[in-house]
């Protein structure tokens, strides 16, 4: 199946093409990913679509990476995540001018949509019914048309104002997407066997309510201390109007009081409220597993450097899980989708111009073969502290492994260390590009002449000697 194809060289070329496609400034990958991750932290779930982008002539340019709002995505019931769903609905609003541009891309029934009512349908009764129920209509205004896209198994059905179908690819010879669903999903705190995850506000909701209650009580206490309450005996001969002007505070009539007027005692509870807030802050950090050590705050008391490092490592465990969910879930899915888009829509000439050399077999492989035998692995972690800790762990292992290898030779189970794999893992951890070019196995070096690795060949040395000394 891979006759005449080097899978490693094909993978290296795919890496270059993926970097070109994703890192292009028009893709705005970093901005989209920032909104994508923050949306997941707030709502628990976030969604990102990977679509092909074409020019006016229908030529493929690059991928279109587009985020979707939480409220504009509706999954099929009983799905635990997007990858397990039979389909998914995506909502967006388009102006009549945007709809006009879709006619050149094969969309139909566009003319009737520009009318005041959706495709001539009578929807006034629907608006009235929603208003009677206290709900707003999905129709924002005449200049914004609601468009629902249903994606399933590589096909898409688009309808406007829930009444007119403008696109249905189920009858096309080739499906528009080389994957089942263009959307990828990120879950911040996954809930087992549930489609919707938990975000930061949901986790801290009850604790925040307690904090608001304590702060409100503390401020009320301070207000009562500043504006004291006066108790006066009912029936006492007092000029309340004069007292109210001279003492702008509350006046409470009571029946059992020694004397005519007495100040209501009020104890200051500010310190206890502050102590309670500190306990709540500790509970919130514990709930999110995001301690001060992880935020760069100094320890409350003196600690040994190794202790601080261990505390930082422990405090970043949950954050490390969130990053891994993004790296080995979302980023792999995005990379695989971009790779399949290149295989289907990118001309081979454009692919070779991007990688700067002839294709080594990418276009000889089918989409199914690429999907089965190639996957995207993110290089390094986006959390600096986690990457540094991993670097230190690998360096310690490099220092320890030779000792263990030497001692194992005197035992009943001797072994040898794969230093090539260890060095490659370290270079990938420190995010060194082209680690395969920096270190190579001895068998690969022996198969190539010395000139391939930068050493001068004998004939070159002879020519140089003739030019400098007239011969050797």
N, C-alpha and C positions, 0 to 999 in steps of 0.2 A: 504493500500500500504506500510506503514511503520510499519507493525505488528511486535512487538518484537524488534524494532530498535529505539534507542535514537538518533535523528538527531544531538543533541548537542555533544554527545560523538563521533559520527562519524566525525563531523566537527573538533573537537579537534585533533583526530588522523590524519586527512587529513593535518592539519596545521603542525604537526611534520614531516610527510612524505614530504610535499612540501618544508619545510625548509631544510631537508636533500638533496633533489634533486637539489634545486636551489643553495644552499650555498656550494656545493661540489667544491673543488678547480679545478677539471677538467672542470667544466662548465664555469668557468671564467665569472660569471654573472656580476660582477662589471665592468670588462674591456669591456665586450660587451655593457653594458648599457651606459658606458661613451662615447664610440664611437658612439653609437646609438643617444644619446641626442645631442652630438656635431655636428654630421652630420645633424640633424634636424635644429639646429641653423644656420648652414652655408647654406644649400640648401633649407630649409623650410620643406622638407620631408625627412624622414629616414625610413628604413625598417629592420625588424628583423624576422628571421624564427625560429620556434620551431619544431624540428624534433626528432624522436626517434633515439637513439644510441644503436647499438648492438655490441656484441663481435664477434670474428671469428666464433663461433658456432651458431650465430643467437640468442643469449640470450640478452634480454633487460638489459641495464646497467643503463642509466639515460638519461635525455633529452639533445639534442644538440641544444644549443642556438647560432645562427649564424647570424651576421649582413650582410647586402647586400649593396653594393655601390649604390649611387643614380642613376648612369647611367646604372646599370645592371638590373633595374626593369622597366617593361613596363606594364601598366594596360590596361584593356579593355576600349575602348572609352566610354565616357559619364558616367563614374563612378565617384561619388563624393568622395569616399574613398574606401579603400581596402575591408572593411567589406560589402560594397554594390556592389562590382564588381562580375561579373559572373566568372571571372578567372583572372589570372595574370601570366605574363612571367617573369622568373628569368634566368639570364645568368651567366654562370661561365666558366672558362677554366680549362681543366684537361689534364694531361700528359697521354701518352699511358700506362704508368705503373699504373696510377690511374684507367684508364679504364679497365685494366686487372683484377683489384680487384673486379670489379662490376659483373663479370661473376658468382661468387659464390653466389651473391644475386639475381640471376634470370634475370639479364639483358641479352639481346640478341644482335646479329649482331655486336659483339665486334671485331671479327677477321678482318672483312673488313675495319674497321676504322683505323687500325694501318698503312695502306698503306699511300703513300705520298699524294694522293688526297683523299678527303672525300668520303669514300665508293665507290671509283672508278669513281666518277662523274667528268665530265669535267667542271671545274670552272675557267679556265684561262680567258675565255671571260668575266666572271663576274669581275675578278680582273682588267682586262684592262678597262672595262667600268667605274668602280669606279675611277680608276686613271685618266681617261680622264675628269671626272667630278670634279676632285680635292679632292676626298675622299679616305680614306684608306680602304683597304679590312678588313673584319672582321677576316680573317685568320692571326693570329699573326706570327706564324712560324709552322714548322712541329712538334715541340715538345709540342705544346699547341693546343688542340682541343676545339672548341667552343661547349658548351653544353647548350641547351635551355630547360628549364623545364616549362611546362604549368600546373598550379595547378587550379583545379576547382572542387567544390563539393566533396572534399575528395579524388579525384583521381589525378594522375599526368601522363603526357606524356612527355618523354624526347627524344630529338633528338640531334644528333651530326652533326656539320658542315651543319646544315639546310638541310640535305638530308637523314639521316638514323635514324629511330626510334629505340631506344634501350630499351624503357620501355613504356608500356601502361597498366595501371591498371584498365581500364574501364571494362574489362571482368573478373576481379578477383572476387572471391566470397566475400571477405572482403576487403573493401577499406583500404589503408595504413594509413590513417589519420582519427581519430575520430572527426574531425571538417572540415569545408568547405575549409578553407585556412590556411596553417601553418604560413603565414606571418602576422605580425602586423605592423601598420603604426603609425608614430608620426608626428604631424604637430605643428610647433613652433608658427606661427601666421596664423591660419586658415583663408581662404577666403571663404565666404559663397557660397555653391553650386559649389565649385571648388575642383578638386582633388589635385592640387598642392598648397601648402601654401607658405608663404613668410618667407625668412630667414633674418638674420641680415644684410648681404651685400646688399640685395635688398632694404631694408628699408632705409639704409644710403647711397645708391649709389649717389643720386643727391647732398646730403650734403657733401659727401666726394669729389665729383668733385669740388664743390665750395671751399672747404678747399685746395685742390691741386692747384687751380687757384690762391688763395690768397698767398699761400706759394711761388709759382713760381714767382708771381709778386714782392713779397717782396725780394726774392733773386736777381732778376734782378735789382731791385732798388739799393740794396746794391752793386752789381757788378758795376753799372754805377757810384755810388758815389766814389767807390775806384778807378776805372779806368775811369777817367773823359773824356768827349768828348771835343775835340778842334774844334772850328769853325774858318775857315780861308777864307778870301775874295779871290774869283777867280781873277786871274791876278796879285796877289800880288807877290812881289819878295821874295820868301821864299824857303829855302832848305828843302823840305818836307822829304827827306831821313834822314837828320840829326835830324829833329824834331821827326820823327818816332822812331829813335833809342833812343833818350834821353827821349821821352815821349811815352811809349808803350800804346797807346790808340787809339781810333777811331778819324779820321780826316774827318770832313765834310766840303765840299766846299759850300759856300753860295755867293750870289750876293750882298745882302744888309747887310752890316756889318760896324759898326764904328771901324775903325782900321783894321789892317791886321789879327790879331789873337785874339780870345776871347774864354774863357772857357764857355761851355754850362752849364747853371744853372740847378741843379738837387736837388729837395727837398727830404728829408728823410721821407719815409712813413712807417717806421717800426712800430711805435707805433700804428698808425691807423690800420695796418694789424694785429697786436696782438689783438687789441680790437675787430676786426671783427672775429678773430678766437675764441675768448671767446664767442661771440654771437653764432657762429656755434656750439661750444661745448654744449652750453645751448640747442640749437635746436636738437642736436643729442641725448642728454639725454632725452629731451621731447619726441622725436620720439620713443625711446626705452623704455621710462618710467623707466629708470634705473639711478636714481640720486645718487649723492655722499653719501647721507645718507644711501642708501642701500649697498654701497661698503665700509662702515666703515670710510669714510672721516669725518673729523671734520667740523662743521658748519662754514660758513664764518664769522659769528658774534655770540655772546653769546646768547644761547637759554636756556629756562627752560628744565629740564629733561623730563617732560611730553610732552612738545612741540616736542622735538627731537624724542620721542617714536611715537607720532602721525605722524610725517613726515616720519619716517621709515616705519610705517605701510602703509601709503598711497603710498609710493614709491615702495613697494613690491607687490602691487595689481596685476599688470600685470605678474610679475614673479610668483606670487601665482597661477594665472590662468594657466601658462605654466606647473607648477609642477602638478596641479590637472589634466591637460590633460594627463600627463604621468602616474600619480598614478591611476586615476580612468578610464583610457582608456587602456594604454599599459600594465601596471603591472597586471591589472585584466585579460586581455586577455592572457598574458603569464601564469599566475597562473592557469587559467581555462584549458589551453591547456596541461600544465604539469599534472594536475589532471586527465584529460581524457587519457593521455598517460599511466599514472600509472594504470588506470583501465583496459586498453586494453592489455598492454604488460607486466606489472610487475606481477610476480607470487605472490600469497597470502603469501607464506612463506617468501619471501623477504620483503614484505610490513610489516609483523608482526615483523620481525627482526629489521626493521628501527624504528618502533614506540615503540618497547619493550614490547608489550602486545598483546593478541589476538585481532583479528579484531572484531569491534562492529557492523559491518553491511555494510562496504564499498563495499564489493564484492557481497552483496545481492542486491545492487542498480544497475540499468542499466546505461549505458552512458547517455541516454536521461534524466533519473531522476536526475543524478548528474548535468547535464547541466541546468536543469530547477530549481532545488531547492538549489543549492550551488553556491556561487560566492566568489571570493577572494576580500577581503578588505585590502588595505595596512594599516599598523599600523604606525601612526604618519606621519609627513612630513619630507622631506629631507632638507627643508630650516629651519635653526636653529632659525632665527629671527621670522619666522611665527609661529613655534611651541611654542616659549617662549611667544609670544603675546597671543596665544590661551590658554596657561596655566594660564596666568594672568587673562584672561577674565573668565575662569571657576572658578578660586579662588574667584574673585569678585562676581560671581554669587552665589557661595556657601555661601558667607558672607551676601549677600543681600536677598536670598530666604527665610531664616527663618523669617526675619522681615516682608516680604510680606505675608508669610503664616499666621503669627499671626494676621496681620491686616485684611486679607481676611475673617477670622472667624467672624468679626464684620460687614461684608458687606453682600449683597444679593447673592454674587457668591463666596462662600468659596471654597478653594482648599487645597490640600496637596502636598508636594514636594516629588518626587521620588528620594530619596537620593541614592538609589542603582544605578540607571541609571546615576546619576550625578557623583558618585564616579568612576564608571566603565569608563565613558567617560574621566575623568581626568587621570586615570591610563593608558588608551590607548594613551592619548595625550603625556604623559611623557615616552611612549614606555616601560612600565613595562610588561615583558612577563608573561603569565599565569595569567591575571587579573581575570579570572573566578575562579581560585583556591584561590586567595587572598581574594576576597569578595564573599559571597554567600547569597542568600535570606534566610530569617528566616525559610520559609517552608522547604527548602532543608536541613537546619541544623537540624530541628526537626525530619526529617525522618531518620537521621543517628545517630548511637550511638556516645557518646562522644569520643570514641577511634578513630574515623575516622578523627577528627580534632586535634588530638595530645594530648587529655586529658586522663589520666590513668583511666582504668575501675576499678570497685570495687574489682573484684577478683585479679587484679594485685596489688592493695594496700594491700590486705590481705596477699598475698604471701610475699610482701616486709616487712610487719610488723613481720611476723613469722621469717623471716631470721634475722631481726635486733633485735627484742625484745622477740622472742619466742612466739609471739601471740599478739592479740589485746585485 
